[in-house]
Amino acid sequence: NEAGCSSISLEEYLTITGVDEIAKVELVVYPNPSNGIIHLRSEIIIESVEIYDLCGRLVFSELVDALNPTLSVFDLATGSFVLKTKFEDGRNSTQEISLLVR
C-alpha cells in the first residue's frame, strides 16, 4: 500500500491450561494521545516496552525494569502505534497509542 506496508496473514494459537494463566495485568498508559512523553503505571514490574508502527515495524524499544516508567518518544512521527509491554512475570500487554508530535 502507499504507506509501504505489505499484507500478511497471521494465525495465533492459544492453549489455556488454567484460569490463573489468563489473569489480566492492569496497565495504565497516559496521556493518550501523547505529545512525546508516555507514562506507564502497573502493579507488576514492567521489564521492557516496544512500540510498533501500524505496518508492524519496531520503531522504539527500551528495557525499563520499573513499575512506573516514563518513555521519551519525541523521535517518532505523529500517528498511531502499537505499544507492547512485557512484564517480569512473563505476561504481555498490547494496546494502541496515539502520538501528536508538535
C-alpha positions as CSV (number, residue, x, y, z in Angstrom):
1,N,0.0,0.0,0.0
2,E,1.0,3.7,-0.1
3,A,2.4,3.5,3.5
4,G,4.9,0.9,2.4
5,C,3.2,-1.9,4.3
6,S,2.8,-5.4,2.9
7,S,-0.2,-7.6,3.7
8,I,0.3,-10.6,5.8
9,S,-2.0,-13.2,7.3
10,L,-1.4,-14.1,10.9
11,E,-2.8,-17.0,12.8
12,E,-2.4,-17.3,16.5
13,Y,-3.0,-20.4,18.6
14,L,-3.6,-20.2,22.3
15,T,-3.6,-23.1,24.7
16,I,-5.2,-22.4,28.1
17,T,-4.4,-24.9,30.9
18,G,-5.6,-22.9,33.9
19,V,-7.6,-19.9,34.9
20,D,-4.6,-18.2,36.6
21,E,-2.8,-18.0,33.3
22,I,-5.4,-15.7,31.7
23,A,-5.4,-13.1,34.5
24,K,-5.0,-9.7,33.0
25,V,-2.3,-7.2,34.0
26,E,-3.6,-3.8,34.9
27,L,-1.6,-1.3,32.8
28,V,-2.3,2.4,32.6
29,V,-0.8,4.4,29.8
30,Y,-1.1,8.2,29.8
31,P,-1.5,10.6,28.3
32,N,-3.0,9.1,25.2
33,P,-2.7,10.8,22.8
34,S,0.8,11.9,23.9
35,N,3.0,14.8,22.8
36,G,6.2,12.7,23.1
37,I,6.3,11.7,26.8
38,I,4.4,8.5,27.8
39,H,3.9,7.4,31.4
40,L,3.1,3.8,32.3
41,R,1.7,2.5,35.6
42,S,1.5,-1.1,36.7
43,E,1.3,-3.3,39.8
44,I,3.8,-5.7,38.3
45,I,7.3,-4.6,37.2
46,I,7.5,-3.7,33.5
47,E,10.5,-5.4,32.0
48,S,10.5,-3.9,28.5
49,V,8.5,-1.8,26.2
50,E,8.3,-1.9,22.4
51,I,6.5,0.4,20.1
52,Y,5.5,-0.7,16.5
53,D,4.1,1.3,13.7
54,L,0.9,0.1,12.1
55,C,2.9,-1.8,9.4
56,G,4.4,-3.9,12.2
57,R,7.9,-2.3,12.2
58,L,9.6,-1.9,15.5
59,V,10.2,1.9,16.0
60,F,11.1,2.0,19.7
61,S,12.4,-0.4,22.2
62,E,13.6,0.1,25.8
63,L,14.4,-2.1,28.8
64,V,12.8,-0.4,31.8
65,D,12.5,-2.7,34.8
66,A,10.2,-0.4,36.7
67,L,6.6,-0.2,38.0
68,N,6.1,3.4,36.6
69,P,8.5,4.1,33.8
70,T,8.4,7.3,31.7
71,L,9.2,7.0,28.0
72,S,10.6,9.8,25.8
73,V,9.4,9.1,22.2
74,F,9.9,12.6,20.6
75,D,11.7,10.9,17.7
76,L,8.5,9.2,16.5
77,A,6.2,10.9,13.9
78,T,2.7,11.9,14.6
79,G,0.4,8.8,14.2
80,S,-1.0,5.7,15.8
81,F,1.3,3.0,17.2
82,V,1.0,-0.4,19.0
83,L,2.6,-0.5,22.4
84,K,3.8,-3.9,23.6
85,T,4.7,-4.3,27.2
86,K,6.5,-7.3,28.7
87,F,6.2,-7.8,32.5
88,E,8.7,-9.6,34.8
89,D,6.3,-12.5,35.3
90,G,6.3,-13.3,31.6
91,R,2.9,-11.8,30.7
92,N,2.5,-9.3,27.9
93,S,0.1,-6.4,27.2
94,T,-0.6,-4.8,23.8
95,Q,-2.6,-1.6,23.1
96,E,-2.9,1.2,20.6
97,I,-1.4,4.6,21.4
98,S,-1.5,7.9,19.5
99,L,1.3,10.5,19.3
100,L,0.8,14.1,18.4
101,V,4.3,15.5,17.8
102,R,4.5,19.3,17.8
